[in-house]
Amino acid sequence: MVQKAMLEHYGVQTEAVENGQAAIDLLASGANFDLIVIEMILPVLNGLETTRQIRAMGIRTKMLGVTTCNYERERQAFLAAGVDVFIDKPLAPENLVPILMELDGQ
């Protein structure tokens, strides 16, 4: 919810889901996004498996992996699963704003 509120503060239209499987189902239904923010720890499917399945679906949307576990092995695992950027929680404007500006073509 914190990530959602921060994104909305910067004028980003957001849609949140309850778990990894719900994210996959939403994307499989044809929903398109400019950025997918995915947590490492999710119910049903964890962030790593959710990311792998999203990438296996052919979705190339920029993915931002976030977690409270800031160990190098978690970062490497998330990047190997397919996220483009890995950021430790809590999300901070100095990490998020450059990504949003890049997506906005600035």
Helices and strands as residue ranges (DSSP letters): H 2-9, H 20-28, E 35-39, H 47-56, E 62-67, H 72-81, E 85-88, H 93-103
